[in-house]
Amino acid sequence: MPRVAEFYGIVIYMYWNERDHPVPHFHAVHAEFRASISIDGVVLAGILESRSLALVTEWARLHREELLANWELARDSRPILPIAPLP
């Protein structure tokens, strides 16, 4: 799974598979917690601690356009681009 960003111990990944991933989203991993999160910040599956989820949703809000661009790249089987972490 291609890594998009990493901040505060949270790693963000993105990949696309039409059958399994109909909604534009990314995957966030922090410690033993994992979640699939829509680009609009809705948890689709899994769980993150509340503080981690707040950081991830803020990051997604700030980088929405870049996330959507990466989603389109992934759909076209092209390499995705890194996105800046939270400061």
Secondary structure, DSSP 8 states (H G I E B T S, - for coil): --EEEEETTEEEE----TTT--S-EEEEEETTEEEEEETTS-EEEEE--HHHHHHHHHHHHHTHHHHHHHHHHHHTT----------
